[in-house]
Amino acid sequence: MAQPGSVVRMIYRVLGEKHFQEGLQLYFARHKYGNTRTIDLWNAWKEAGSAFILNHFPLSHFLGSGLEAGFA
C-alpha cells in the first residue's frame, strides 16, 4: 500500500505547483468548517484548472480502491 505522503507528492508532480496550490486553497476555503471526503479535494483540483489532467488520470490511478477508502 502506498504511503499518503508519496501519493500527495505524485499528484503534486502531475498537476504542477500552480494547480496544486489553487486546488488546496479552494478546498480549504470551501470546507473550513465541515467534514470532507477524498473526492472533495479531487474536485477542488479539477476546478483549479487541471480538469484535463485529472480526466486522463482518474482518482483510482493514484489512490486505488483500498487506499481511497482509507483516505476518505
C-alpha positions in Angstrom: 0.0 0.0 0.0 1.3 3.5 -0.9 2.1 5.9 1.8 -0.3 9.0 1.8 2.7 11.4 1.5 4.0 9.6 -1.5 0.6 9.9 -3.2 0.4 13.6 -2.5 3.9 14.2 -3.9 2.9 12.2 -7.0 -0.2 14.3 -7.5 1.8 17.5 -7.0 4.2 16.5 -9.8 1.4 15.7 -12.2 -0.6 18.9 -11.5 2.2 21.3 -11.1 2.6 23.8 -8.3 0.0 26.3 -9.5 -2.9 23.9 -9.9 -2.0 22.0 -6.8 -1.9 25.2 -4.6 -5.1 26.7 -6.2 -6.9 23.4 -5.5 -5.8 23.3 -1.9 -6.9 26.9 -1.4 -10.3 26.3 -2.9 -10.7 23.1 -0.9 -9.8 24.7 2.5 -12.0 27.8 1.8 -15.0 25.7 0.9 -14.7 23.1 3.7 -13.1 25.0 6.6 -16.0 24.3 9.0 -17.1 20.9 7.7 -16.3 17.3 7.1 -14.9 16.2 3.8 -14.2 13.1 1.7 -11.3 12.4 -0.6 -13.4 13.3 -3.7 -13.9 16.8 -2.3 -10.2 17.6 -2.6 -10.0 15.9 -6.0 -12.9 18.1 -7.2 -11.2 21.2 -6.0 -8.1 20.3 -8.0 -10.3 19.8 -11.1 -11.9 23.3 -10.6 -8.5 24.9 -10.2 -7.9 24.4 -13.9 -6.4 20.9 -14.0 -9.5 19.0 -15.2 -7.8 17.9 -18.4 -5.1 16.2 -16.5 -7.4 14.6 -13.9 -9.8 13.3 -16.5 -6.9 11.4 -18.0 -5.5 10.3 -14.6 -8.6 9.3 -12.6 -8.5 9.2 -8.8 -8.2 5.4 -8.8 -5.0 5.7 -10.8 -3.4 7.4 -7.8 -5.2 6.0 -4.8 -6.5 2.6 -5.7 -9.7 1.3 -4.2 -8.2 0.3 -0.9 -6.3 3.5 -0.2 -9.2 5.6 -1.3 -11.4 4.1 1.4 -8.7 4.8 4.0 -8.1 8.3 2.8 -11.8 9.3 2.9 
